[in-house]
Amino acid sequence: MTVAVLLLVSVVTLIIGPIVAAPEGLWPLGGFCFLPLAVVLLAVALFKPSATRVFEDGIEVSLPLWRRLAASRRYVSWSEIRDIYPRAYEVAGSFLSPFASSAGTLVHTGIGIETREGRRILLKFTPGSIRAFRADTQGYLEAMAVIRDRFTRRGERMVTTSKSFSDAEVLAMQSRAREPLLRIEGVFTAFFLPPSVVIVLLLAFQWAGILFTPSTIGLVLLLAFLPPAISMARTLRQSERRNEILSDLAKFQEHLRERMESSADRQ
């Protein structure tokens, strides 16, 4: 999304602006036309994440630049960690596309960390190439392999507080996780309803003799935006619930994997 916004603002500011607005004297307006591009570039810099580094005694989590400037804590020792396991997350902004989100194509696997103090940290490994979009990215696989090797060599458990699920409960959770976030009929209704809302409200205002002022037009646009806004909010909420289910399952599976390996070693 960051790259898409940057490309869009760059094209509008540096290509379309000089062609369309320059002949009318509306470009560059004393440099103000470059302000949106500067804001986007600043946001890109402030939200650029650092690398995740795994050490023998702890892990240095990835943080955006603005949090590093605020001196946020990055290093967490293994002794502080209660559970570390695969955790599902959705690509940022995917709720803006309920069609893609409902299909589950934007769910990735990161590393969830829970400390003894109750902190919950999510390490994301979003791929840099759309063609490489897959749940388990190369960065995640390599980082998880290193972490598992470290805990195995030390004879320590990665998961100590996992819930236990029966086979029936696991199947039920998997079934819920595969369900669409929203019914396709509701998605279509929410995103194709705004033009009808605008037309009906404008006709109603005209019939009632209400003048078309900036405030009334703003009210119309606000009411028209409500259906897609509600759809996106519901998609985001359902996505968070689905990711919690997937994370609980992954945490349980990690617990089972450790238990099975421990039993095999004793034999």
Protein Blocks (a to p, Z undefined) as FASTA:
>chain_A
ZZmmmmmmmmmmmmmmmmmmmmnopaggholmmmmmmmmmmmmmmmpccdddddfkbccd
dddfklmmnopafbdcfklpmbdcddddddehklmmmmlmmnopmcccddddddfkopac
ddddddfbfklgcfbdfklmmmmmmmmmmmmmnopafblkbccddfklmmmmmmmmmpcf
bdfklmmmmmmmmmmmmmmmmmmmmmnopacdfklmmmmmmmmmmmmmmmmmmmmmmmmm
mmmmmmmmmmmmmmmmmmmmmmmmmZZ
